[in-house]
Amino acid sequence: MVMSYLKEREMNAVSNELAQMAKRLNHSTLWRNGSPLCIERLIAQDCNSSTSN
């Protein structure tokens, strides 16, 4: 069960990072013309891993 949960978190790295960021911030945030660098990196990693499989 734990392995399944960890794999799901790994597969949803962007949503997990956004959820963690929401916990840390004390205000609402809206990104109109871009996204946080950490999210852009995760998206790039996700795209790279999906093309290599």
Sequence and secondary structure as in RCSB ss.txt:
>XXXX:A:sequence
MVMSYLKEREMNAVSNELAQMAKRLNHSTLWRNGSPLCIERLIAQDCNSSTSN
>XXXX:A:secstr
 HHHHHHHHHHTHHHHHHHHHHHH SS    SS   HHHHHHHHHHHHHHHH 
